[in-house]
Amino acid sequence: VVRSRRVNVNFSRLCNARDKVARSGGFSTLNLNLFDDVNFNARILETRFTDSGNVSMVGAIEGIPQSQLIMVTTGDIISMNIQVPGHFYQVRSEANGIHQVIEIDQTQFPSSHQPVPVKNTGRVAAPPIAAASDDGSIVDVLVVYTGDARAAVGGTTAMENLIDLAVTETNTG
């Protein structure tokens, strides 16, 4: 973590932006004042309901190519990731409507490993068993977490938001 600070979220503006995109199919703009020296205008391009009933929003930062904003909201809880070239920010909920903005230095993460090579044995795999009508277009995901993990992120709703954020990021990717 490079830095962090607590913030209050203007939920009425957030709901107005979400509703505008949902009604018009166009876009809406949100101002993100993350730090004194980091202020973005985010263009919300898409909103949708997640399988758990939360609202996800996907967009980009105006004027910054290769940027991305993904947010999940439930009531007064927000989980958000903002990616701009060279910088990564998170917004996470705390208690009583207070949220924390966090700047993460991704250069401190361990480097990726090379893919594990697959050896060709020369054998042909058995043909798949004709079982279900599953065409593979939907992937079922099971997320398991402990009570301590749930408490650390602020409760069940905050945990569900984080799970939906990860699913939305994956689907967007």
N, C-alpha and C positions, 0 to 999 in steps of 0.2 A: 504494500500500500504506500503510495507516494504521499497522499494527503486525503483528508476527509472532512466533512462538515455536516452539521444537521441543518435541515431545511423544512419549511412548510410548503406543502403543495397546494396550488390553487385548483381545487377539484372542479369548480364550476367551469373554468376555462378548459380543463381537460375533457369534461363531459361534452361541452359545446363542440370541441374539435372532433371528438369521436362521433357525435351525432351528425355533424356536418358531412363527414366522409361517408357515413352509413346512408344518409339520405340522398346525397347527390352522386355518389360513386366517384367523386373527384378527389380533391385533397384539402387539407386544412393545415394551418401553420401554428406551431406552438413555440413559445420562447422558453429556452432552457438556460437558466442562469445557474450554472453548476458551481462555479467559483468566481471570485472577483475578476479574474483574468480569462475565464472560459464562459462565453455566452454564445449559444447557438440558436438559430432558428431551424426547427425541425419541421419537415414536410411530412405529414401523416398521409400515407398513400392508400392504406388498406386497414380495415377493421374487420374482425370476425369473432364469433364466439368459440371458445375452446370446448372440448368435450365435457369439461367439468363446469361449464357455465360462466367462466371468466371471460373478460373481453381482452383480446390481444390487438395491438396496433403495430403496424410495420411502416417504417418510413426511412428517410435519409436526412442528412444535414444539408441545408441549402448552401450551394456554392462549394461543397467539398466532395469531389468525386471519390468513389470507393468508400463512402461513409454509410453507416447503417444504424438505425434506431429500432429496437424491438422492446415493446412494453406490454405487460399484462397487468390489468387492474381488476380489483374486486372491492367494491365499496370504497373504503378509504385506505386501501393497501395497494401499493405499486411496487412492481419489480421491473427494472429497466436496465438494459445494456445499450451503451452508445459506443460505437466503434468509428473512429476517424483515423486516417493514416498516422501511425506513430503514437496513438493514444487510445486508452480504453477506460470508460467510466461505467460505474454501476450506481443505481439508485435502489436502495433497499429500505424496507419499512422497519420502524422501531415500534414504539408504543404511542398510543393516543394521537395518531395522525402525523407523528413526526417521522421524517425519513432521513436517511443518511446518503450523501453523495460521496462516492469513493473513486479516486483515481488509482488505477492499477498499472504498475510497470511490468508489462508482459515480457520485457527482455530478461527479467529475473527468473522466469519459468525455465525448467529444464528443457534442453533441446530435444527435438523429436528423434526417435530412433528410426533406423532404416527398416523397411518392411521385412518380415521374415520370409526368406525364399521358400518356395514350394517345390519339392522334388517331384520330378516326373518318374513314376514307377513303371510306366508303360502299361499298367492295368487300366481297364475301362471301368468306370463306376457303373454300378447296377442301375438300370433304368428306374426312374422315380415310380413309386407306387401311386396308382391313380386312386386317390382317396377323396379329397374334398374339392369343392369348386373354388378354392382359394387361388386367386391369380397372382398373389404376392404383391399387389399394389398397396396393401395396407399392412403396416407393421404394428404388432401389439407390443407395448412397452410396459414392463413392470418396474416400478420405482419403489425401493424399500429404504426406509429410514428409521432411525431410532427416536425414542422420546426425547433424548438429549439434543439430537439434531433439530427436531421440531421446535423445541424450546429455544434453541440458539438463534433460530431465524425469526422468532416472534409468534409461533403458534401454527395451527393447522392451516389456516387460510394463507398465511405467508409462505408456508411450505408448498401448498398447492400452486400458488403463483409462481414460485421458482421452478416447479416441475413444468407448468404450462409455458413458462418462458423458454426453457430448454427445448421443449417440443416445438414451439413456434420458431425458434432459431433453426432447428433441424429442418423443419418443413420449408422455411424460407430459403435455406441453403440449397 
